Amino acid sequence: MIELAAFLLQFAGFAALALSMPRHFREFFGSLPARSAKLSMRVVGWSLLTLAFIPAIFGAGASIGIVLWFGLATLAASVVALTLTYRNLWWRT
């Protein structure tokens, strides 16, 4: 269950970082983000990625928790990238 918490934090962090880019923001919301919105999404994204260290380290210890964090980060980033890539195919009406 601790791994799921770390994964969800990382997924939300990578999604916020992706939405801080004008291209992804425009595809998702239809307009360009304000400068303050870009900055706040970057801060939130990096904060969530950093916060994901806590459940990973407390759940598996320091040495395995860091390795677990990087493995889950790879999985979360891949899920976000695939979601952004294939979003139009999945939600086509």
N, C-alpha and C positions, 0 to 999 in steps of 0.2 A: 504494500500500500504506500510505503514511503517512496518507492520508485515512481509510482503513478503521480504523486504530488510533485516530485522533481520534474517529471516529464511535462506535466500540465503547465508548470511555471515556465519551463523553457519554451514550450510551444507558444504560450502567450507572449513571451519576450521576443521570440523570433518573428511572430506575426506583427508585433508593434514596430520592430525594426524594419520589416518589409514595408509596412504602411507609412513609414517615415520617408520613403522614397517617392518622389512625385509621380513616377510612372505607375506604380502599384496603387497609390492613393487614387489617382485619376481613374484607373480601371475599376476600382471598387466603389468609389463614391461619385464619380463623374465630374469632379472639379479638382483644381490644384489645392494642396494644403496651404494653410497660412504658415508663415515662418515660425510662429510660436507653437503651432500644432506639430510641425516637424521636429522641433527641438524637444517638446514634451514627450512625443512618442519615442524619440531616441533615448531620453532619460528613463522613461518607463521600461523600455525594452532591455536596456543594460541593467537596470535595477532588478528586473525579474530574473534575468540570467544569473546575476550575482546571488540573488535570494535563493535560487534553486540549489546552491551549494549546501545550504543548511539541511534539508531533508536527506540529501545524498550522503553527506558526511555522518549525520547522526544515525542513519539507517544502516550503513555498512562500514563505518569506521573511516579514518582519515585516508589511509592508503587505497582501499578499494573504493571509497566514496568518490575520490577524484577521478578514478578510471570510469566509474559508473556515470559520473556527471558528463564526461566527454562522450561516452557511448550514447547516452540519452540525448545529448546535444546534437549528435549526428543524426539520430532518428528524428528528433523534433524539427531540425532544419530541413531534412528531406521531406517530411510531411508538409511543412509550410510551402516548400518549393513546388511540390507536386500539386498542392491545392491551388496555388497561384497559376500554375501552368495549365491544368486541366479543368479549372473552374467553369469556363464557358461550355465545355462538353457535358459536365455533370448537371448544370442548372439551366440547360437550354430548354426553352418552352416551345 
